[in-house]
Amino acid sequence: MEDKTMPNQTFSKHVDNFNLMADGITTRLEGLTGVGISAEDAAAMRAFAAGLTALNAAQEDLKAQLKAKTEEVKVKMAEGKAKYSDLGKRVKIAAPKEDWVAFGITAKR
């Protein structure tokens, strides 16, 4: 569900706003109790900010892990392709063309 009250704001700006709301509630609580705002609301906003910060940190860690794993996959794939190419060349020298398909070679020459 989209929040129409805070359009086009960054993640950190939202977290800052949550903390500012909590600060504002805490410092001006007396004037807000008449509309049903309590110290628990300030605590809830702080909890949202803290929870989002923790989730964001975890997400950034996962992004870094994904980037590292993607690089590992690229390196391993390059190694595999090089080995496949080398073996394919040697199979073509040693085996007749009609047997190449048994090695996964679809080239005709």
N, C-alpha and C positions, 0 to 999 in steps of 0.2 A: 504494500500500500504506500503510495507516494504522499509525502508531506508537502502540502501547498503553502505552508506558512514560512518555510525557509528554503526558497528556491535557489538552485545553483550554488550551494555552499559546499566547501570542501569538508572532508571527514573531520579534519582537525578543528575547523570552524564550528561544526556541530558540537563536538566535544567541549570546546571552549564555551559555547552558548549554554550547554547543560550545566557546566560548572558555574558560570555567571548567574544562571537562574537559581542555583542552589545558594550561592553567596547572597543574592538579592533577597531570597526568602529568609535566610538566616538573619540578616541584618535588619529586615523590616517586617519580621513576623507578626508583631502586634497589629499592624494595620491590615494584615492579610487573613487573619483568622476568621473575620466576618464573612469571607467568601469561600470558606472551607479549605484554605491552604494551611498546612501544618508543617512542623519540623520533619515529619515523616516524608513529606513531599521533597524537601531539600535533600534528605538522605537518599531518597529514590533517585533524584537527578544525579547526585554524586555517584551512586552505584551504577547508573547507566553509563556515565562517563568513564568510570574505572573499568567496568566490564568491556566496554567498547575498545578502550585502550589496550586491554589485555588480549582481546580477540584480534585486534589489528596487528599487534606484535606477533602473535602466533601465525597469522596469515602471512606476514612478511617473512617469517622464518620458513614457512612452507614454500613460498615463492623462491626463496634462495635455494632451498633443497631441490625444487623442481628444476631450476636453472642448472644446478650442478649435475643432476641426473640426466638432463637433456644433453648436456655436453658429453657425459659418459657414453650415452647412447650413440651420439654422432661419432665419437672416436671409435667405439666398438664396431659400428656399422662400416666405417672406412676400413678398419682392419679386416673385417669379414669380406668386404668387396674385393680388397686387394688379394686376399688369400684365394677367394673364389675365382678371380680372374687368372691368377697364376696356375691354379690347379686345372682350370678349364683349358688353358693353353697347352698344358702337358698332356691332358686327356686327349685333346685333338691330335696331338702328335702320335700318341701310343694306341689309340682306339680307332676302329673304322667309323665313318660317319653315321652309319645306321645304329651304332651303339651309343652315340653321343646323348640321345634323349634319356638314356638310363642314368646319366649324370646330371640331368637338368639343363643340358645345353640344347638350345633350340635353334642356334645358328646353323646355316646350311653349309658354311665354308669356314 
